[in-house]
Amino acid sequence: MEQLTPYLSAFSTVIGIIFFVGIVWWAWSPGRKQANQESAELPFDLPDEFSKDKS
């Protein structure tokens, strides 16, 4: 079992890197551009908490 441990560690590291790269690729893919733009504008769509108009 001691001889297998380094291989399992290396395998899990490679799988982790593959998942990380996959998530980054998905997040920056051209198909997500509209959703990313909408998410980036969300804080600016909220009403101001300290506005001078107390309507």
C-alpha positions in Angstrom: 0.0 0.0 0.0 2.9 2.4 0.6 4.0 2.0 -3.0 0.5 3.1 -4.2 0.2 6.2 -2.0 2.4 8.5 -4.2 0.4 7.5 -7.3 -2.9 8.2 -5.7 -1.7 11.6 -4.6 -0.5 12.4 -8.0 -3.7 11.1 -9.6 -5.8 13.3 -7.3 -3.7 16.3 -8.0 -4.1 15.8 -11.8 -7.9 15.3 -11.4 -8.1 18.5 -9.3 -6.2 20.5 -11.9 -8.4 19.1 -14.7 -11.6 20.1 -12.8 -10.1 23.6 -12.0 -9.2 24.2 -15.7 -12.7 23.0 -16.7 -14.5 25.3 -14.4 -12.3 28.3 -15.5 -12.9 27.4 -19.1 -16.7 27.1 -18.5 -16.8 30.4 -16.6 -15.0 32.3 -19.3 -16.6 30.6 -22.3 -18.3 32.9 -24.9 -21.7 31.4 -24.1 -21.6 32.8 -20.6 -20.8 36.3 -21.6 -24.4 37.6 -21.2 -24.9 35.9 -17.8 -21.5 37.3 -16.6 -22.5 40.8 -17.7 -25.8 40.6 -15.9 -24.1 39.3 -12.8 -21.6 42.1 -12.9 -24.3 44.8 -13.1 -26.4 43.4 -10.2 -24.9 45.6 -7.5 -25.7 48.7 -9.5 -29.3 47.7 -10.0 -30.1 47.8 -6.3 -31.7 50.9 -4.9 -29.5 53.2 -2.9 -29.7 52.8 0.9 -28.9 56.3 1.8 -30.7 58.3 -0.9 -31.9 61.9 -0.1 -35.4 61.1 -1.3 -37.3 59.4 1.5 -40.3 58.4 -0.7 
